[in-house]
Amino acid sequence: MRKLLVLLATACALCAAAPNQPQVGPWGVHLEYIDPSVASGQDFFAHANGQWLKTAEIPPDRPFAGAGLEVSKLNEERMKQIVGGLHATADPSSEEGKLRNLYDAFTDEARIEARDLGPVARDLERIAALNTHEDVAKEIADPALPLDGPFGWGIGADDKDPDAYVVRFGQSGLGLPDRDYYLKEDQALAATRDAYKKYLAQMLSFSGVKAPEPRAAAIYDLEHALAEVSWPAADRREAEKTYNPMTVPELSKLAPDYPWAASLSAAGVPLKSPRGDRVVIVGENTAFPALAKVFAQTPVPVWRDYLTVRTLHGFAAYLPRRIDDADFAMYGTQLQGRTKKLDRATRGARLLDGRMGEALGKIYVAKFFPPEAKAKVQILVQNLLQAYREDLTSLDWMTAETRQKALEKLGHFTVKVAYPDHWRDYAALEIKRDDLVGDVKRSNVFEWDRQVKRIDEKVDRTEWGMTPPTVNAYYNPSANEIVFPAGILQPPYFDPAADDAVNYGAIGSVIGHEISHGFDDQGSKYDGLGVMRMWWTEADRKSFDERTTALAQQYDTYEPLPGLHVNGRLTLGENIADLAGVTIARKAYHLSLAGKEPPVLDGFTGDQRFYLAFAQSWRSKHKDENMRQRVLSNPHSPPAFRVNGVVRNDDGWYAAFPEIKPTDAYYLPPERRVRLW
């Protein structure tokens, strides 16, 4: 406890030293967004954000509006500012020169139009000449191309040997976001399917196909067949179900209708490792034989058409406007509700972040994230970890044996804040000002080769999975690490000048959320060293699963669009982390008070400010198309339920807002509240 109070005192001193006033006045929460006409217990999300929700408009080039978008747009402007400062005369082999040339190549629309389909002509010709199924599989495996097939794959840490890299295979091949888009009976989804069929025909026509509708129908039928035998999204979350190690020869026996060895070789992955036949991890193992059979039974000409569409889709942003516009009409408008593309400059900045993210990020943090800001956040993270430690020692449903192992896991957490300690080297990446599609291909190969070259080496645990400007955070179970890029460490999520209750409610809940992923329904299957193994007692695991099942059942009842319900199993891990994150963040806030009563500001107590900040951090409004896509395929619940679904299970919320009544919509009696941490 004493150590925690010292850390918190230091954090408060650092915040007090900040010369500026809170960016959101007067103490960090938008008071003007609160809607007193909506009772807290009726809809706390609308209570905290209601006045904003009444007037907010979603920009035509975005699928949603809200706090997250505001920070993202700020970061986009900062990235464009960085681009503006890059010297056109910089050495083209330097990182600055490569960033500048890649951006200029992307924004040179006149040149893109003039070259027409020339940059992908050889790819389309090669696809048109494919003769066998093995040819198709090898083309799909070409790391330069943005192609897809019945199986997707990548290289990552082995869940049961996290110091070793391994190739992981999973189901794939769908042009729509999820199998439900093909299989679910729903009027809106039926309209999306019709639009997708027209899109397939349009893309084929761009490649020179006459009367493309029958061939487009064959592509759709192929994807529908893949969807029918694919696993539902919720099943794909199960860590132990999707961990099926086998050698390449064993994989060939499991799914003999796919040329696995030829595919791996085409991608440059050695079939042998220092230990013998290369071991790979198969995800949805029971689907693999059927997916391979669909592959083999589909005629090669259909696969040629499928790959033609995938090529144009994957390179659409770098091809003439007619291709880009058609792709946007499907994936931007039909699936997300956007009516306008992002401006080219913003898309160019995003391209740099995606292709050379750490080169751009290095400049970003130097300009916009001083070292002292990183130090402040690191202290706050330690505060949350200490609060979690104290909570684990007092849980009434966990036995001493499991508690000790949970504390050991917490003690092994690695924390990464703002930006990497070691930056990625882009010296081997070739960027040409006059070859945009070639730049993208070389970028694809550069990243893939980087991973393949180290496949038999020890895992690099210093590596980051997000770039510094990213407005997000993550937990990596195989490394037992929590990562917070610089992009999210700014208002309204984190403001050193804001009230402590606000910072704990906003960024504190995010930090608590990521810590809690180490103890959610899937993260809890990994130990402190990142090894997937069962470290719970049978009784404790049963108690935990009973609680989380009850939480999933609650979320199953939420209906963000008429007839469309949240999938409680698909979103369970995120819902657990949301609930535990808020609970722990509030405990950390209370510990920071060291027994003192926080001041009342503008009539709001400390706990009320905490919960309002939490609710406003999720302030957002989504277009229906985007909401539908999110509910069907995203493991995160819609923002309104990330607030209301959490607070109704939190005893602290009821204490903070005593006006909540049993008749309120989100009131839960004490015996029905899910308490985890």
CORJOUR-V678278 format. One record per helix or strand. SS is the DSSP state (H for helix, E for strand). FROM is the first residue (numbers start at 1). LEN is the number of residues. If there is no record, write none. Layout:
ss/from/len
SS/FROM/LEN
SS/FROM/LEN
This chain:
ss/from/len
H/2/15
H/31/3
H/44/12
E/64/3
H/67/19
H/95/13
H/109/7
H/118/11
H/133/9
E/151/8
E/161/11
H/180/4
H/187/20
H/213/17
H/235/3
E/244/4
H/248/7
H/260/7
E/272/2
E/276/2
E/279/4
H/285/13
H/300/15
H/316/3
H/321/14
H/344/12
H/357/12
H/371/22
H/400/12
E/414/5
H/436/18
E/458/1
E/473/4
E/481/5
H/486/3
H/500/6
H/507/11
H/523/3
E/526/1
E/532/1
H/538/19
E/561/1
E/564/1
H/572/21
E/601/1
E/604/1
H/606/12
E/620/3
H/624/10
H/639/9
H/651/6
H/670/3
